Amino acid sequence: MIRTGVVLIALLISACSSHQSKRYQHHQDFTPDAVVDVSSIREAVPVAEPRSLLGNPESYKVRGKRYRVMTEAAGFTEDGIASWYGSKFHGYRTSNGEIFDVYKMTAAHKTLPLPCYVRVTRKDTGESVIVRVNDRGPFHEGRIIDLSYAAAVKLGIDKAGTAPVHIEVVEPPHRDSVLWIQAGALSSGERAEQLKKRLADITAGKWPVTINEKQKGDLTLHRVRIGPIAAGKANAVVEQLEKAGISPTVVLMQHQLDI
């Protein structure tokens, strides 16, 4: 059984690096037909997850080069070039056995343990996104991370194809910690009160809903938030809000509340 597992891992990783026509329906990668609305894209929310059974061998070899998979990701940072991959790979399995979806905030990295979460920051613009790493690659010299198409659009590199970035691993909060979900930052106090009432109705009053005012120059923002919420339940609440048509949302830790 152990040998079978090792073989499966090797096959998945090598398949993800292959460009053979037998592996994919299309030879060249391409953008999806559907236009991505950046405002509707939600960042990946770091949660504690076990290591995947697939995609985490001690080491593996691609194109004659051996890569050693990290056993611990905490504190890891890296600088280099980010690229993205799209519809050619949509619907195929990632290295850890999941199905690749161009519209999800995911990424591929050569040596980070799967899955894990990283913040990707463009060095030229300062824009950043959080993605969930669930695949291996990119196997091109100088490139350190391959983003899903959605993540590339969110970061603004879908047109250029690549960009210089800094990546850092984001540790998920402890299961017993708490989070807040910001559903809106409105200039109108009246609209903020309306949103507050709607959030209370959607969540059936399970968690406090508050309005936090923040001065931005001459503008007062009314930030409508749900929380504190147990970290392990935050994703379910975000999904509940999305089903009710409230998105995107921002998940905040306690030290981010006054930013």
Beta strands, then each sheet from edge to edge (+ up, - down):
strand 1: 59-62
strand 2: 65-68
strand 3: 77-85
strand 4: 106-108
strand 5: 116-122
strand 6: 128-135
strand 7: 143-148
strand 8: 163-169
strand 9: 178-186
strand 10: 209-216
strand 11: 219-230
strand 12: 250-252
sheet 1: 1+ 2-
sheet 2: 3+ 7+ 4- 6- 5+ 8- 3+
sheet 3: 10+ 11- 9+ 12-
end
